[in-house]
């Protein structure tokens, strides 16, 4: 009898340990290290994530970003950093800036990947959304918050002169707010904004609005974004008339 009782006690202890382990695993705090592990998984399916119902005309990609179209401000910022790197002489500072820029690109793309799942899931193929869910689960906000904090740190580590020239060093904060707010009105406004920018040819070229500088601002911007695209002339005309 004593042996049976002892066995039952041991079994109860084992079961309790398993339950506790499962609880701790399911409630494990998200860390930046975990974010990078998830990013590696997510990156494998970047090419399959398409918002065809919202975006009819994708802009020219910025080197290092797959989902740059989610935020023109991010595109301009990354392109600025790419340009800075091309102009920097070889040396320790360039190595540092290149490393920072690479991490900013990686985290920005993954934040937008998360945003697409959280905000635009109904606009992508169900099978793709299901695969994204296995990666992101219900951790969209914690992931985005860690990314936001890290990008803020990375911007702060840039040399002062480069940092001052950043076109938009708050885009990641705005997108974190969108991801974490669970505000359907805010999400719908963002969807309408993307449609207005990329939904048709006329609005698609608005990416160069404000580039007119009396010299070649419009032409430079349109050439950069539509170099191999027949929308170049439309872009220039639209930009010049703004």
N, C-alpha and C positions, 0 to 999 in steps of 0.2 A: 504493500500500500504506500509506504514511504517513498519507494522508488518511483511509483506512478506520479505521486504528488511532485516530486523533485523534477521529473521530466516535464510535467505541465508548467511548472514555474519557469524552467529553462526555455520552453517554447514561448511562453508569454513574454519573457525578457527579449528573446530574439525578435518576436513580432513587434514589440515596442521600439526596438532599435531600428528596425526596417522602416517603420512609420515615421520615426523622427528623421531618419536620413532622407526619406522621400520629401518630407515637409521642408527640410533645410535646402534640398536641391531645388524644389519648386519655388522657394522664396529667396533664392540666392540673389544678392544685390548685384545689379548690373555694374560692370567696371569697364574702363576704357579698353582693357585687354580683351574682354569679352566682345566689345564692339568691333575690334579689329578682326577677331575670329569670325564674327558674323559677316563682316564686310567681305572677307575672302570668299565666303559661301555665296553671298549675294552677287558679287561681281561676275560669277560664272553665268548668271542669267540676265545680265544687263541688256544684251542684244535682243532678248525676247520681250522686253518691256516696251510696249508701243501704245501711245495715246492717240490712236488714229481718229477717234470720234471728236477729239478736242482740237488736235493739231493737224491741219491739212498740209501745211508747208513748214518743214523743219528748217531752222536757220543753219548756217554753216557752223560746224562744230568748232569749239575752242579746244586747242590741244590740251588733253588731260581731263576733259569733262565729257561724259556721255549724256548726262541729263541737264546740261547747262540751260536748255530752253525753259526750264522751270523758273529761272530767275535771270533776266538780262543783267542785273547788277552783279551777280556772281560771274557771269560770262565776261563782263568788262574788267572785273577785278583780276580774274585768272589770266586773261589776255594781257593785262598790264604787267603782271608778274612774269609772264612768259617773255614779254618784250624787254623788261628790265634784265632778265637773265641773259638774253641774246646780246645785250649791249655791255654786260659786265666783263671785265678782264678776268682771266683765269686766276684763281687764288683761293685762299681760305674763306674769304667772305662770300665768294660765289658758291662755293661748296655748301656753306651754311644756308644761303638763300635758296639754293636748289632743293636742299633737304626740306626746308620749311614749306616751300611751294608745293613740293610733291605730296606732303602730308595734308596740306590744305585741299588740294585737288581730290585726294582719296576720300577725305572726310566729307567734303562738300557733295561729291557724287553719291556717297552712301546716305547722307541726310536727305537728298532729293529722292533716292530710291525708297527710303522710308516714307517720305511725304506722298509719293505716288501711291503706295499701298494704303496709307491712312486716309488720304483725301480723294484720290482719283481711282480707287480700286474698281468701281463699277464701269470704268471706261477702258479697262484692259481685259484681255481674255481670261476667262474663269480659271483655266488650268494654270496660267501664269500667276494669277492672284493667289491660288491655292499653294503654289510653291513658295511664293513670297511669304505667305503666312507661316510656313514651317520654319522660316528664318527669323522673322520679326515677332511673330506671335502677338502678345499683347504689350510688348515692350517698346512700342514706337516712341512714346514720350521719353522714357528713361534713356533710350539710345540717342535720341535727338539732343537731349539736355547735355549728355556727356560730350557729344560732338561739338555742340555750341560752345561749351566751356573750353574745349581743347583748341578750337579755331581761334577763339578770342586770345588765348595764350600765344598761339603761333603768330598772329598778327602783331602782338606786342613784342615778339622776339625779332621781328624784322628791323634792319637798320632804320634809324629815325627818318632819314631822307626818303627811303623807299616807302615807309609806313605813311608818311604825310601825303604821298601821291596816290594812295589807294582810292579807286573810284567809289567803292562801297564796302566798308568794313563792318557793316551791321546786317548784311543780308541773312547771315546764319541765325541771327537773333530773331529777325522777323519770321523766318520759316519755322523756327522752333516754336514760336508763339502759335503759329498756324497748326502745327502738328499736335501740340499739347492742349490747345484750347477746347477742342471738341465742340467748337462753335460752328454749326451748320451754315449760318448766314455768312460768316467769314469765309468758310470753305467755298460756298457757292460764288461769292464775289471773286475769289481767286480763280475759280474755273472760268467764269465769264471774262476775266481779264486775259487769261491765256487764249481763250477763243477769239477775243478782240485783236490780240497780237498776231496769232498764228492761224486763225480760222479761215482766212481767205487771202488772196493775193494783195488786195489793196491795203489791208491792215498789217499784213505780214512785214511789209517794208518799213513799218513804223519804228523798227529797232534803231534806226538812225536819226530819229527825231531829236532835234536839239544839237546836232553835230554841225549845223551850218555856222561857219565862222568868217565868211567873206573871202576865204582863200580856197581851200580844197577839202574842207571838213566833210562835206556830204560825199564827195567823190571817194575820199579815202575810206570812209566808213562803209559805203556801199560796195566798194571794190573788195574790202576785207571780208564782208559777209556774203557777197554774191559774186565772187570772182569767177566761178564757173557756172553761173546761173543767169538765165535770160531775164531775171527780174532786176538786174542792175540798173537799167534805165528808169524803170518804174520807181526804184528806190531813190535815185537821185532827184527825179522830178518831185516826188513826195516830200523829200527832205528839204529841197529848195523852197517849196511852197509853204513850209511850216513857219 
